[in-house]
């Protein structure tokens, strides 16, 4: 999978999806370094901290312009700000969670989202006993009112944390909404059929466990 962006010269450039994933990893690394008071890091050190190579680091960053000076390394604070601008594009995103069960509740309570500029402002569920209650500061609404509430509150991103049996219903709800992007925790690849393109990131936790067990076996 590749993503098209405009370079500094204005021409279209194809960027591998894996590069975007690594850029996000570099940003997470920058945040840890800032917390430790580190001011400068070399491409070799960044590569070691993110389990890649110095050449890959430099190649990934080169898609987005020039970073640092040869032989001087990267200024951690400046690089963190630039990576945030590349990835987030906005200071704050409004996010909702579909599914107010155990996983949805855990996601709603996670403080790291707000710290990164992603604010959970609403949850949706079909259980009447949950409607009107709150998890943290976010209220749980009836999923039947998804389109109305997300448009009224200008929610742009959605997280799916519902059982696989609800896949088709949720898919239809999203296709009829104005949501701009989705993170899908349902163990089923989500493909939305709409005229406008809605990016979907599928996160299969069981798949990650398969990978982890393989790495343990073959370490």
ABEGO torsion letter per residue (X at the ends): XBBBBBBAAGBBBBBBAAAAAAAAAAAAAAAAAAAAGBABBBAAAAAAAAGBBAAAAAAAAAAAEBBEBBGAEBBAAAAAAAAAAAAAGBABBBBBBBEABAAAAAAAABAAAAAAGBBBABBBBABAAABGBBBEABBBBBAAAAAAAAAAAGBABBBBBBBAAAAAAAAAAAAABABABBBBABBBBBBBBBABBBBBBBBBAAAAAAAAAAAAAAX
